[in-house]
Amino acid sequence: SEVIRKAEERAGTLSPAALLNWRPARRWLLLSLVFISALAALGWRHPQSARLWVRRNVLLGEVEWPRRTSLEMLGFTGDTNVIARGADFAVKVRASGVVPSVARLETRAAKSGRSSVLLMERANGDLYATTLEAVSETLSISARAGDGRTGAYRLEVVERPALAGARLTLIPPAYISPGPVELQWDAPDLDVPEGSSLSVQLRATKPLSEAFYRVEGDEKKAMRMAEPRTATCDFPVLRDMVCAFTFADKYGIESENPVTLSLRAVPDQAPRVALEAPGIGEAVVPAARLPLKIDVRDDHGIRGVTLDVEAQSGPEAEPALRSVLWKGNAEAALALEHTLDISRLGLDAGASLIIKATATDNSPGGGNAGSGAPLRLRVLSEGELLRSLLLRQEDLRRDLEQHIDSQGKCLEEVETALDSNPEARAPIRRRQLGLADEMKRIAAAYEFLLRQMLNNRIIEPSAFSAHIADVAAPLREIAAPEGTLLKAAAALQSAGANPAPAMQSALRTMTQVRDGMMLLEGYAAVAAAVNEIGGEQEQILKSTRETLNSTGGR
């Protein structure tokens, strides 16, 4: 209590002024006033710097100090640009203020994280430029020069639009097809009928903003966008043309190369006609029956086929007969057979015969007409034709006799020297193979002679069949794959095998055929002689009648 009392007495004697040391306080107050005055003077002289200082140090804002060099990234809308994968991108930066001699471009790949720094040379005054080549992934880029720096910009990489599928619909002229036809686009060039209309529908790999097509020689035209990925167009095919198609996505990035379609406008061709007379040679008799085969093909459709026969006994050919062989609509191919009996034409020996087949198609304006090579035949008497055929028959028989002699010599070699000389097998084998080909040739030629006799009514069908069985059929049989000639050749190829039995069998057949040919030659020679005698008798009778008529006798 005593302590408290003394403290109270002491406190009562103190004044407020004695409690403070006013000298330091006055000094700090004076310094504060000087600092505030300096700030006020600086703010008055440099208001922008003063505001920046307040924003950074008083308001604690994220504001940079002014730089001597300012940089601007060009070519960007906002902070992102979009390019196609694999494309080059030109980077341009403009500097203001202090312009250094070089700048640096910093890149960082979004996916792989790879980074790089490229030098940018001054291209012109305040402009820096460089090129990023074949950009394959999205990048973040920024530029530095001196104390200047741009912000980060995004270079986004996307795929180009490409063709994913196509549908081609051809609308040909009505006479070719009543409705549309789907085409397969499986070749760079397509043939389409001239005058058709083509509808093209293309499907892209990504949504499109637009698509265009351009026919060579015409202006570029917009395609219709049926769906975000599908574009269509239609145009007539009146000439050969090349059509190019291009796509663009929502960023304006186009397909790398135009898709091209080459079209050949094919005019309607005339029908192709092939006329032949199997079993007829270069000459016929006035009473012949001509078996004709007419093969007709057209690119779109055949309307009719006619047969024209002309007879020529002097310098001019005269129409003798016209027949309609077929009449219909839109057959693309026809195989017709027709027997022409020329006996009704009343031809004399020495005349010529011209036979022509003509086909028309369904094209407008009456149709295209096409004819094949005509048949030109000489008309001979039966005796003249028979003598000609007899000479050819004798030639074939002599050929056969030569092969009989050759086969006999081969057989002798086999029977006498084959065991002692194995190397002789190869040449004999080759002769057996060649002999088989010769037997086929002789059989075919002999059958052709017999067919000429049949079609010219020199022999009857029964005689034709009998001679085929006696001559052509046996020769074909020994030359067949399982025939005796090829069996002999196979035996000659195998060491130790005996070819003699097969060779002997073939020789016997060839000899029998030769005898049959000689028998037919005898018949033909007799017929030719009788015909010749008959012709002489007819000529004597004709001369006698002329003499009697001139003297008035009967």
PyMOL commands that set and color helices and strands:
alter all, ss='L'
color gray80, all
select helices_A, chain A and resi 2-12+16-19+22-45+47-58+342-345+382-417+422-455+461-479+484-493+500-551
alter helices_A, ss='H'
color red, helices_A
select strands_A, chain A and resi 69-74+80-84+89-97+102-109+115-124+127-132+139-145+148-149+153-158+163-171+181-183+189-193+196-204+210-215+221-222+224-227+230-237+241-248+259-266+272-276+283-284+289-312+318-341+352-361+369-371+375-379
alter strands_A, ss='S'
color yellow, strands_A
deselect
rebuild
show_as cartoon
